[in-house]
Amino acid sequence: MPKELQIPDRETELLLKELENVLEVSGDVVEFGCYEGDTSILLADVIRDNPDKWLYLYDSFEGLPEKTAEDNSADGWRFQKGALKASPDTVRHKFKKYALPEPVITKAWFNELTDSDLPQTIAFALLDGDFYESIKVSLALVDPRMSKGGVIAIHDYRNAQLPGSSKAVNEFLAEHSNEYSLRIVATMAILTKN
């Protein structure tokens, strides 16, 4: 399996445990911001033997978008427009290499996605869009489709370099406080649908 993950090993282990805990929950698995697909491979491996779950990946494959004011941080100087550019072919190659079913890959900015681009129901969502608008939009997209007991994991919630992530999550929770419970695990926010 991949050795160089964008998400640190400890957090990756926690993510996979969260996914394992919702395998009985109705719905598919989505990842917003898959980059080169290393974490995607691990998610796919967890659901490999579960025919009721499919993996959907979303990424611009153009790198990061433009920052907004909510993303400004003296520590986050290296997160600039165009950074983390990847290719869907790189992702496909990795799935083939590890003999995993190819996921549904959608190349688009998150704000370009429509209802038809997402599965009907979602059991697990990994949001790794780094910036405020990306997290805000991806939360709005997955929320109506989350099954009861489903999990939304937001990477970089507690990352001083990427303050927009926590701002978007906090705003979302202010509007949906009765619908989700929040746990902070390392730098991630874990939202469970009540």
C-alpha positions in Angstrom: 0.0 0.0 0.0 1.1 3.6 -0.5 3.9 4.8 1.8 3.8 8.6 1.3 0.5 9.9 2.4 -0.7 13.5 2.5 -2.5 12.7 5.7 -0.1 11.6 8.5 0.0 7.9 9.4 -1.7 8.3 12.8 -4.6 10.3 11.3 -4.9 7.8 8.4 -5.3 4.9 10.9 -8.0 6.9 12.7 -9.8 7.6 9.4 -9.8 4.0 8.4 -11.1 3.0 11.9 -13.9 5.6 11.4 -14.7 4.0 8.1 -14.7 0.5 9.5 -17.1 1.6 12.2 -19.7 2.7 9.6 -19.5 -0.3 7.2 -23.0 -1.3 8.3 -24.4 2.2 7.7 -26.3 2.6 4.4 -24.5 4.6 1.7 -21.3 5.0 -0.2 -17.9 6.5 0.5 -16.8 9.9 -0.9 -13.5 11.8 -0.8 -13.3 15.4 -1.7 -9.7 16.3 -2.5 -8.1 13.0 -3.3 -4.9 14.4 -4.8 -2.8 11.4 -6.1 -5.1 8.8 -4.5 -3.0 7.4 -1.8 -5.6 7.7 0.9 -8.2 6.7 -1.6 -6.5 3.4 -2.1 -6.7 2.7 1.7 -10.4 3.6 1.8 -11.1 1.3 -1.1 -9.2 -1.5 0.6 -11.5 -1.2 3.7 -14.6 -1.5 1.6 -13.2 -4.0 -0.9 -15.4 -6.9 0.4 -18.5 -4.8 0.8 -20.6 -4.9 -2.4 -23.0 -2.3 -1.1 -20.4 0.4 -0.9 -18.7 2.3 -3.8 -16.0 4.9 -3.7 -16.5 8.3 -5.3 -13.5 10.7 -5.7 -13.7 14.4 -6.4 -10.8 16.7 -7.2 -10.1 19.6 -9.5 -6.7 17.9 -10.5 -5.7 21.5 -11.1 -4.2 22.0 -7.6 -5.5 24.3 -4.9 -7.9 27.1 -5.8 -7.4 30.8 -5.0 -7.4 31.5 -1.3 -10.1 33.7 0.4 -9.6 36.0 3.3 -10.7 33.1 5.6 -7.6 31.2 4.5 -5.0 33.8 5.3 -2.4 32.6 7.8 1.3 33.5 8.3 2.0 29.8 8.7 0.2 28.8 5.5 2.4 30.6 2.9 3.2 27.4 1.0 -0.5 26.6 0.3 -0.9 28.6 -2.9 -3.1 28.5 -5.9 -2.0 25.5 -8.1 -0.1 23.7 -5.4 -0.9 19.9 -5.1 -1.8 19.5 -8.7 -2.3 15.9 -9.7 -3.7 13.8 -12.5 -6.7 11.4 -12.5 -4.6 9.0 -14.5 -2.2 8.8 -11.6 -5.1 7.8 -9.4 -6.4 5.2 -11.9 -2.9 3.7 -12.2 -2.6 3.2 -8.4 -6.0 1.4 -8.3 -4.9 -0.9 -11.1 -1.5 -1.5 -9.4 -3.3 -2.6 -6.2 -6.0 -4.6 -8.0 -8.8 -2.5 -6.6 -12.0 -1.7 -8.4 -11.7 1.7 -10.1 -13.7 4.3 -8.2 -16.0 6.9 -9.8 -13.6 9.8 -10.4 -15.0 13.3 -11.1 -12.6 16.0 -12.2 -14.2 19.3 -11.2 -14.0 22.2 -8.8 -16.3 21.4 -5.9 -18.6 24.4 -6.7 -19.1 22.9 -10.2 -20.5 19.7 -8.9 -24.2 19.0 -9.2 -26.6 16.6 -7.4 -26.1 14.0 -10.2 -22.4 13.8 -9.5 -22.9 12.4 -6.0 -24.3 9.1 -4.7 -27.8 9.0 -3.3 -26.7 8.2 0.2 -23.3 8.6 1.9 -22.1 6.6 4.9 -18.6 8.1 5.0 -17.1 11.4 3.7 -13.5 12.5 3.8 -13.2 16.2 3.1 -9.6 17.3 2.5 -10.1 20.5 0.5 -7.8 22.6 2.6 -9.4 26.0 2.1 -12.6 27.6 3.4 -14.7 27.6 0.3 -13.7 24.0 -0.6 -14.8 22.7 2.8 -17.9 24.9 2.9 -19.1 23.7 -0.5 -18.2 20.0 0.1 -20.1 20.1 3.5 -23.1 21.5 1.7 -22.9 18.8 -0.9 -22.6 15.8 1.4 -24.9 16.9 4.2 -28.3 16.1 2.5 -27.1 12.7 1.6 -25.6 11.6 4.9 -27.2 8.5 6.5 -28.0 8.4 10.1 -24.8 7.2 11.9 -22.7 8.3 9.0 -19.4 10.1 9.4 -17.9 13.2 7.8 -14.2 13.5 8.5 -12.7 16.9 7.8 -8.9 17.0 7.6 -7.0 20.1 8.8 -9.7 21.3 11.2 -7.0 22.0 13.7 -4.2 23.2 11.5 -3.0 26.8 12.0 -1.7 26.8 8.4 -5.2 26.3 7.0 -7.6 28.3 9.2 -10.4 28.3 6.6 -11.1 24.6 7.3 -12.1 25.1 10.9 -14.1 28.3 10.1 -16.2 26.4 7.5 -16.8 23.6 9.9 -17.7 25.8 12.8 -20.2 27.8 10.6 -21.7 24.5 9.4 -22.1 23.2 12.9 -23.7 26.5 14.0 -26.5 25.8 11.5 -26.7 22.0 12.1 -25.9 21.7 15.8 -28.8 19.3 16.4 -28.0 17.1 13.4 -24.3 16.2 14.1 -22.1 15.4 17.0 -18.5 16.7 16.9 -15.3 15.0 18.0 -11.8 16.4 17.5 -9.2 13.7 16.7 -5.7 14.9 16.1 -6.1 17.7 13.5 -9.4 16.3 12.2 -13.0 17.1 12.9 -15.2 14.0 13.0 -18.9 14.8 12.5 -21.4 11.9 13.2 -24.9 12.3 11.9 -27.4 12.0 14.7 
